[in-house]
Amino acid sequence: MGETQSKPNLDQNGSKNLEMVSRKVTDLKGQGEKLSAALFAKVDELGVECQKALEASNNNSHVASIVAYRLDSFSELLDNAMLKLQGHESSPSQTSQAIKAKLDGISAALFKSSSDSEKEKENVKNLQMFALDNARLSAQLKKMRSRHKALKQQLVSVKDEKNTAILLLSKKVSSLEKLRNLLTSGQARAEASTPELKQMCQNTQLQLQKLETDISKFARPPVGFTAQLQEDRDIGENCQVKRLFKIVTGTGDCFKPYQGHFVVPYDGLYCFCVKLEQQNNICFTASLMSREAHEEADEEMQIPMHNDSPHSALCVLELTANKRVFVKIVSSDDEIALKNTFTFSGWSIGYY
């Protein structure tokens, strides 16, 4: 009787245990399915994030490397999750294969995007090189067009000058022929004339030569200058006053401010004026000198200075062409401090 009662209790306990085990298995399967669904959702979300990151960065290779690192990290997490799914899911290998297939697809897309990014960067680099070459060629073409235009203008100008020169040359040739004919006829008439007529012709020719000489002398322009020192200057004995001159007035460009001398342009009479003024009270003597180029100078006029008041002197000289006229300190007790009001002037009176 006792054995009969204990057997139903065992069956009842076994049924309860089986029911609990079955419920536990069902719960584990549900958890495995939820985990699989969460993994699939995470894979999809990661794929979308990778695609958005690549699009936002214009397929930048640095961003692609970061995304690849995230995929590697997620693959490691996936392997750990697969270990947990084993024993809880009826077909864990299928779930793992499906998730890995999705990850492989994302990796392939990532590799393709990186490859496309490199190609696009290479294309952009090539386009930039083409743009630089195009700009350089455009600048060269512009210069060549400008040069071509300038050459065309020069060619037109040269043609005009050539035509003008040809016309002038033809006129001169015609005038030369007329003159030659006149000379030939005049020579023939002179040879046929009497000795008195020949003498008259020679006298007339001499008068014409003299007249031409007088005209050339009269045509020579007058020259003149007034120059001052640009600043106060210390000058010692036997020193020429030169350089640092500024030309106040000038006609004929005969005074050389850096050499401090006047170059005589023609034979004739010239007048010179020298004005001295010093800062200290020193007795000294200045002279107006003249010389030929590369020869010793001659003293033309002495200008003694006995005090610190301004002193000036004037003289007229008969000079030949190309002589140099300048001022020189010939004797002094000490170094002289000439003021910048030192003035050297000269002008032509008449030519021979």
C-alpha positions as CSV (number, residue, x, y, z in Angstrom):
1,M,0.0,0.0,0.0
2,G,2.8,2.4,0.8
3,E,4.7,1.6,-2.4
4,T,1.6,2.3,-4.4
5,Q,1.3,5.8,-2.9
6,S,5.0,6.7,-3.4
7,K,4.9,5.9,-7.1
8,P,2.4,8.5,-8.0
9,N,4.3,11.1,-6.1
10,L,7.5,10.2,-8.1
11,D,5.6,10.5,-11.3
12,Q,4.1,13.8,-10.2
13,N,7.5,15.2,-9.2
14,G,9.0,13.9,-12.5
15,S,6.3,15.7,-14.5
16,K,6.9,18.9,-12.6
17,N,10.7,18.6,-13.3
18,L,10.1,17.9,-17.0
19,E,7.7,20.9,-17.1
20,M,10.3,23.1,-15.5
21,V,13.0,21.9,-17.8
22,S,10.8,22.4,-20.8
23,R,9.9,25.9,-19.6
24,K,13.6,26.7,-19.0
25,V,14.5,25.4,-22.5
26,T,11.7,27.6,-23.9
27,D,13.0,30.6,-22.1
28,L,16.5,29.9,-23.3
29,K,15.3,29.6,-26.9
30,G,13.4,32.9,-26.5
31,Q,16.5,34.6,-25.1
32,G,18.6,33.1,-28.0
33,E,16.1,34.4,-30.5
34,K,16.1,37.8,-28.9
35,L,19.9,37.9,-28.8
36,S,20.0,36.8,-32.5
37,A,17.5,39.5,-33.4
38,A,19.5,42.1,-31.5
39,L,22.7,41.0,-33.2
40,F,21.0,41.3,-36.7
41,A,19.7,44.8,-35.7
42,K,23.1,45.9,-34.5
43,V,24.7,44.6,-37.7
44,D,22.1,46.6,-39.8
45,E,22.6,49.7,-37.6
46,L,26.4,49.4,-37.9
47,G,26.1,49.1,-41.7
48,V,24.0,52.2,-41.9
49,E,26.4,54.2,-39.6
50,C,29.3,53.1,-41.7
51,Q,27.6,54.2,-44.9
52,K,26.6,57.6,-43.4
53,A,30.1,58.2,-42.1
54,L,31.7,57.4,-45.5
55,E,29.2,59.7,-47.3
56,A,29.6,62.5,-44.8
57,S,33.4,62.4,-45.2
58,N,33.3,62.0,-49.0
59,N,34.9,58.5,-48.8
60,N,37.8,59.8,-46.8
61,S,40.5,57.1,-46.4
62,H,41.1,58.1,-42.7
63,V,37.4,57.7,-41.9
64,A,37.3,54.4,-43.7
65,S,40.2,53.1,-41.5
66,I,38.2,54.1,-38.4
67,V,35.1,52.3,-39.7
68,A,37.2,49.2,-40.4
69,Y,38.5,49.3,-36.8
70,R,34.9,49.4,-35.5
71,L,34.0,46.4,-37.7
72,D,36.9,44.4,-36.3
73,S,35.9,45.3,-32.8
74,F,32.3,44.3,-33.5
75,S,33.5,41.0,-35.0
76,E,35.2,40.1,-31.8
77,L,32.1,40.9,-29.8
78,L,30.1,38.7,-32.3
79,D,32.4,35.8,-31.7
80,N,31.8,36.1,-27.9
81,A,28.1,36.3,-28.5
82,M,28.2,33.2,-30.6
83,L,29.8,31.3,-27.8
84,K,26.9,32.3,-25.6
85,L,24.3,31.3,-28.2
86,Q,25.7,27.8,-28.5
87,G,23.5,25.5,-26.5
88,H,20.7,28.0,-26.3
89,E,19.7,28.2,-30.0
90,S,18.6,25.3,-32.1
91,S,20.8,26.4,-35.1
92,P,23.5,28.8,-33.9
93,S,25.7,28.1,-36.9
94,Q,23.1,29.4,-39.2
95,T,22.7,32.6,-37.2
96,S,26.5,33.1,-37.0
97,Q,26.8,32.5,-40.7
98,A,24.1,35.0,-41.5
99,I,25.6,37.7,-39.3
100,K,29.1,37.0,-40.7
101,A,27.7,37.2,-44.2
102,K,26.2,40.7,-43.4
103,L,29.5,41.8,-41.8
104,D,31.4,40.5,-44.9
105,G,29.0,42.5,-47.1
106,I,29.7,45.6,-45.0
107,S,33.4,45.0,-45.2
108,A,33.2,44.5,-49.0
109,A,31.3,47.8,-49.3
110,L,33.8,49.5,-47.1
111,F,36.7,48.2,-49.2
112,K,34.9,49.3,-52.4
113,S,34.3,52.7,-50.9
114,S,37.9,53.1,-49.9
115,S,39.0,52.0,-53.4
116,D,36.6,54.4,-54.9
117,S,37.9,57.1,-52.6
118,E,41.5,56.5,-53.7
119,K,40.4,56.5,-57.4
120,E,38.4,59.7,-56.8
121,K,41.4,61.3,-55.1
122,E,43.7,60.3,-58.0
123,N,41.1,61.7,-60.4
124,V,40.9,65.0,-58.4
125,K,44.7,65.2,-58.4
126,N,44.8,64.6,-62.2
127,L,42.1,67.3,-62.7
128,Q,44.1,69.8,-60.6
129,M,47.2,69.0,-62.7
130,F,45.2,69.5,-65.9
131,A,43.8,72.8,-64.5
132,L,47.3,74.0,-63.7
133,D,48.6,73.0,-67.2
134,N,45.6,74.7,-68.7
135,A,46.2,77.9,-66.8
136,R,49.9,77.9,-67.7
137,L,49.1,77.3,-71.4
138,S,46.5,80.0,-71.3
139,A,49.0,82.5,-69.9
140,Q,51.6,81.5,-72.5
141,L,49.0,81.8,-75.3
142,K,48.0,85.3,-74.0
143,K,51.7,86.4,-74.0
144,M,52.2,85.0,-77.5
145,R,49.1,86.8,-78.7
146,S,50.3,90.1,-77.1
147,R,53.8,89.5,-78.6
148,H,52.2,88.8,-82.0
149,K,50.2,91.9,-81.9
150,A,53.2,94.0,-80.9
151,L,55.3,92.4,-83.8
152,K,52.5,93.2,-86.2
153,Q,52.5,96.8,-85.1
154,Q,56.3,97.0,-85.4
155,L,56.1,95.5,-88.8
156,V,53.6,98.1,-89.9
157,S,55.8,100.9,-88.4
158,V,58.9,99.5,-90.1
159,K,57.0,99.3,-93.4
160,D,56.0,103.0,-93.0
161,E,59.5,104.0,-92.1
162,K,60.9,102.0,-95.1
163,N,58.4,103.7,-97.5
164,T,59.3,107.2,-96.1
165,A,63.0,106.4,-96.4
166,I,62.6,105.3,-100.0
167,L,60.8,108.5,-100.8
168,L,63.5,110.6,-99.2
169,L,66.2,108.6,-100.8
170,S,64.6,109.0,-104.2
171,K,64.3,112.8,-103.7
172,K,68.0,113.0,-102.6
173,V,69.1,111.0,-105.6
174,S,67.1,113.3,-107.9
175,S,68.7,116.4,-106.2
176,L,72.1,114.8,-106.5
177,E,71.7,114.2,-110.2
178,K,70.6,117.8,-110.7
179,L,73.6,119.1,-108.7
180,R,75.9,116.8,-110.7
181,N,74.5,118.2,-113.9
182,L,74.9,121.8,-112.6
183,L,78.5,121.1,-111.6
184,T,79.3,119.5,-114.9
185,S,77.8,122.4,-116.8
186,G,79.5,124.9,-114.5
187,Q,82.9,123.2,-114.8
188,A,82.5,123.2,-118.6
189,R,81.7,126.9,-118.6
190,A,84.5,127.7,-116.2
191,E,87.0,125.8,-118.4
192,A,85.8,127.7,-121.4
193,S,85.9,131.1,-119.7
194,T,88.7,133.6,-119.4
195,P,91.3,133.5,-116.5
196,E,89.7,136.6,-115.0
197,L,86.4,134.8,-114.7
198,K,88.2,131.9,-113.0
199,Q,89.7,134.3,-110.5
200,M,86.3,135.8,-109.8
201,C,84.9,132.3,-109.1
202,Q,87.8,131.5,-106.7
203,N,87.2,134.8,-104.8
204,T,83.5,134.2,-104.6
205,Q,84.2,130.7,-103.2
206,L,86.5,132.1,-100.5
207,Q,83.9,134.7,-99.6
208,L,81.3,131.9,-99.3
209,Q,83.6,129.9,-97.0
210,K,84.2,132.9,-94.8
211,L,80.4,133.6,-94.7
212,E,79.7,130.0,-93.7
213,T,82.4,130.2,-90.9
214,D,80.8,133.4,-89.6
215,I,77.3,131.9,-89.7
216,S,78.5,128.8,-87.8
217,K,80.1,131.0,-85.2
218,F,76.9,133.0,-84.9
219,A,74.9,129.8,-84.6
220,R,76.8,128.6,-81.6
221,P,74.6,128.9,-78.6
222,P,75.7,130.8,-75.4
223,V,76.5,128.7,-72.3
224,G,76.5,129.5,-68.6
225,F,76.1,128.1,-65.1
226,T,75.7,128.9,-61.4
227,A,76.6,126.1,-58.9
228,Q,76.7,125.9,-55.1
229,L,77.8,123.3,-52.6
230,Q,75.1,121.0,-51.4
231,E,76.3,121.2,-47.8
232,D,79.0,122.8,-45.6
233,R,82.4,121.2,-46.4
234,D,85.8,121.1,-44.8
235,I,88.6,121.6,-47.3
236,G,92.4,121.6,-46.8
237,E,95.3,123.3,-48.5
238,N,96.0,122.5,-52.2
239,C,92.6,120.9,-52.6
240,Q,90.2,121.5,-55.4
241,V,86.6,122.4,-54.5
242,K,84.8,119.6,-56.3
243,R,81.9,117.3,-56.0
244,L,78.7,117.8,-53.9
245,F,77.8,120.7,-56.2
246,K,74.2,121.4,-57.1
247,I,73.5,123.4,-60.3
248,V,71.3,126.4,-59.6
249,T,71.0,127.5,-63.2
250,G,72.7,126.0,-66.3
251,T,72.7,126.4,-70.1
252,G,74.6,124.2,-72.4
253,D,75.4,121.4,-69.9
254,C,79.1,122.4,-69.6
255,F,79.5,122.4,-65.8
256,K,80.2,118.9,-64.3
257,P,78.8,118.9,-60.7
258,Y,80.6,115.7,-59.7
259,Q,84.0,117.0,-60.9
260,G,83.4,120.6,-59.9
261,H,84.8,122.1,-63.2
262,F,83.5,123.9,-66.3
263,V,84.4,122.4,-69.7
264,V,85.0,125.2,-72.4
265,P,82.8,124.3,-75.4
266,Y,84.3,126.8,-78.0
267,D,87.3,129.1,-78.3
268,G,86.4,132.5,-77.0
269,L,85.9,134.9,-74.1
270,Y,84.3,133.7,-70.8
271,C,83.5,135.5,-67.5
272,F,83.7,133.7,-64.1
273,C,82.6,134.7,-60.6
274,V,83.6,133.1,-57.3
275,K,81.9,133.9,-54.0
276,L,83.6,132.6,-50.8
277,E,82.1,132.3,-47.3
278,Q,83.4,130.3,-44.4
279,Q,82.2,129.3,-40.9
280,N,85.4,130.2,-39.0
281,N,87.8,133.2,-39.2
282,I,90.8,131.8,-41.1
283,C,93.0,133.6,-43.7
284,F,93.4,131.6,-46.9
285,T,93.8,132.1,-50.6
286,A,91.7,130.5,-53.3
287,S,92.5,130.6,-57.0
288,L,90.6,130.2,-60.3
289,M,92.5,127.5,-62.2
290,S,92.4,126.3,-65.8
291,R,94.1,123.3,-67.5
292,E,94.0,121.1,-70.5
293,A,92.8,117.5,-70.0
294,H,95.5,115.4,-68.2
295,E,97.9,118.4,-67.9
296,E,99.2,120.7,-65.2
297,A,96.8,123.5,-64.1
298,D,97.5,127.2,-64.6
299,E,96.5,129.9,-62.1
300,E,94.2,132.5,-63.7
301,M,93.1,134.6,-60.7
302,Q,93.9,134.7,-56.9
303,I,91.1,135.3,-54.4
304,P,92.4,136.2,-50.9
305,M,90.2,135.8,-47.9
306,H,91.1,137.7,-44.7
307,N,88.0,137.4,-42.5
308,D,84.8,135.5,-42.2
309,S,82.7,138.0,-44.2
310,P,81.6,136.9,-47.7
311,H,84.1,137.7,-50.4
312,S,83.7,137.5,-54.2
313,A,85.9,138.1,-57.3
314,L,85.2,138.4,-61.0
315,C,87.5,137.9,-64.1
316,V,87.3,137.5,-67.9
317,L,89.5,134.7,-69.5
318,E,90.4,133.9,-73.1
319,L,90.1,130.2,-73.3
320,T,90.3,127.4,-76.0
321,A,87.9,124.6,-76.4
322,N,88.0,121.6,-74.0
323,K,89.8,123.5,-71.2
324,R,88.7,122.8,-67.6
325,V,88.1,125.7,-65.2
326,F,87.8,125.1,-61.4
327,V,88.4,126.6,-58.0
328,K,91.3,125.5,-55.7
329,I,92.5,126.4,-52.2
330,V,96.2,127.2,-52.7
331,S,97.2,128.4,-49.2
332,S,95.7,128.2,-45.7
333,D,96.7,128.3,-42.1
334,D,94.2,125.5,-41.2
335,E,91.4,123.4,-42.7
336,I,88.7,125.6,-44.0
337,A,85.0,125.1,-43.3
338,L,83.3,126.4,-46.5
339,K,79.7,127.2,-46.2
340,N,77.2,125.8,-48.6
341,T,76.7,129.3,-49.9
342,F,80.0,129.0,-51.8
343,T,79.1,129.9,-55.4
344,F,80.9,129.3,-58.6
345,S,79.5,130.9,-61.8
346,G,80.5,131.3,-65.4
347,W,79.2,132.3,-68.8
348,S,80.3,132.9,-72.4
349,I,80.8,136.4,-73.7
350,G,81.7,135.7,-77.3
351,Y,83.3,133.1,-79.6
352,Y,86.2,133.4,-82.1
